[in-house]
């Protein structure tokens, strides 16, 4: 469960997130929609711990994740994050990119988990290739596999289908929907595309000028 209370984040005079209070239950699949510049990505980065709020609190699984004297690091929040771009490490193979997130597992267990995910994503044949040797759509599948690898309780998606053609977007949207449901994780999916939001989430929340509004 994620609980946001009075969350604020300013950049200069601009309120990117302006007093947001929101409860996201366990296993919920939430989409947040709104135009570019509305603060959606900033909200996601605050939840992940990639940004520090100016005011307000974030609780994850009923535990405080931020306070003036406390900040739980992103790696300790039980969160998987899929960015707008695949953001793969170029010096690592596809398999190594995913395995990097499984360093806490014994070698054989980690390798087995990577093999399972590569097969689930339909990219088992790409394991030994480098990011510059695969397509944009394949890279997004690797990014999804990497986020799922440590079995996080929460999955955050920041417009993960940006700049993909319609057919590929539909394929990946279906894959995301299926794998999130199978994982049992809570999901927050940020997009400016309302149809995309409705396809992947059970609840759609509108976001404008740093505030929650009707979608």
N, C-alpha and C positions, 0 to 999 in steps of 0.2 A: 504494500500500500504506500502511496505517495501522498503526503499532505503538505500543501503550500498555504502559508498564512501571511497575508499582508506583504507579499513579495514585491520589492522594488529594485530596479536597476536603471541608473541614469548614465548617459554618455554626454558629458557637458550639460547643456540645458534640455536635452532630449530624454524623455522618460520612455525607454525601450520596454520596460515592464513596470506597470503603474498600479501597485497595490493588489496583486493577484492572489486570491484565495481559491484553492481548488483541491478536491479530494479525488484521488484516482485509486479505486479499490484493487485488491489483488485480482489478477487474471482479466482485468478490464482491458478493452481494446478501444482506445480513444484516438480520434483524429482532431487536430487543431488546424483550422483553415483561416486564411486571411491574406491580404495583398502583401507584396514585397514591402519590407520596411515596417511592418506592423508589430514586430517584436517576437514573432513566433520562435525563431531560431535562438534568440537570447533566452527565452523562457526554457527551452530545451537544454541549453548549455548551463543554465543555473541548476537545473535538476541534476545534470550529470556531474556538476562540480567543476566545470571548465571555466565558469565565471563565478565571481563572488557577489552576492546581493548587497545592495546598500542598506536595505532594511528588510525585515521579515524573516520567516523561518521556513526551513525545508525539513520535513521528517520522512524518513524512509523506513518502512517496517516499524513504525512508531518510535524510531530512534532519531534524535536530532542530528542533522547532517551539517548544520552551520550555526554559528553563534559568534559574537565578537571575539571570544577566546577559543573557538573550536571550528575546525574545518575538516570534514572527512574527505580524504583524497578521492578522486574519481575511481581509481583502481580498487578502492575498498567499499564502493557503494553497491556492488552487485548489479552493474548496469552494462549492457551492450549498446554501442552507439554506431549507427550507420549514417555516414555523412552524405552531403550532396554529391561529392565525388568519391570514387572508391577509396582513395587515400591509402593505397598499398605501398609497402616499402619496396622500392625499385630494385634493391640489391638482394632481395630474397625471392625464392621461387614461390609459386602459389601455395604449395604445401608448407613451406617455411613461414609464410605470412600467417597462416592459420595456426600452426604449431606454436608460434611465438606467444599466443594468448593462453597456452596450456602448460606453462613452465612448472606449475605446481603439481602436475600429474607425472607419475612414473613414465619412463620412455615408451613402453609398449602401450600403455593406456592412452597416452597422448596421440601416438601414431594411429591407433585404432579409431579414436574419435575423429581425427582428420580424415581418414579414409571414409568413415561413415558420412561425414558432412560433404565431402567431394562427390560421393555417389548421390546423396540426397539433392545436391544442387545441380546434378547433371553435368559435372565438369571433372569427373574422375580422370579423364585423359589429359588434363591440363596440369596435373600436380607438379611436374618438373619444369614447367615453363615460367618465365619471368613476366612481370606485369606488362612490359613493352612488347610481349609476344602474344598477347591475348586481346580480344575485342573489348569495347566499352561495356557491352552487356555481360560478357563473361567476368569482367573485373567487378561488376556490381554483385554478381553471384559469389565471388570470392569474399567481398566485403561483408555480405550477409552471413556467409559461413563463419567468418572470423568473429563476428558479433555473437553468433550463437554458440561458438565453441565452448566457452566455460560455463554454459547453461545458466545465464544470468536470470535473475528474477524479474528484471525490467529491461525492455528493449526500446530504445529511442531511435526514431528515423527522422532525419532532417532532409526532406524533399529528395529521397533516394532515387527517384526516377527522372530527375532533371536531364534534359537533352537527349532522351531516348526516343526512338520512333514509336509509333502507336502500337505496332505488333509486339515489339520487345517490351514496351511498358506494360501491356496487358499480361504477358507471360510472367514478368517479374512481380507484378501486383498479385497475381494468383499464387505464386510461390511464396511471397511474403505472408500472405493471408494464411495459407496452409501451414507453413512452418511455425508461425507465431502461435496458432491454435494448438498445434502438436506440442509445442514447448511448454505451454501453460503460463508463459511469462505475461506480465502486464506490458502493454504497449502504448506508447504515445507517438503518433505519426503526424508529422508536420507537413503540410502541403498547401499550395494556393489553388489546387484543383479539387473542387467540391465533389465531382463524380468519383475521383480517386479516393477521397476520404470516405465516401459512403460505401465504396466497394470493399475497403479493407477494415473498417472500424464498425463497432456496434453503436458508438456514441460520437457525434460530431459537435465540436465546440468552435464557435467563431471567435476571432481575435482581431481587434482593431485598435491602433494607437496605444498598444501596451496593455489593453484591458480585454477581459472576456465579455463577449456580446453574443447575441443570438446569431447562429450561422446563416 
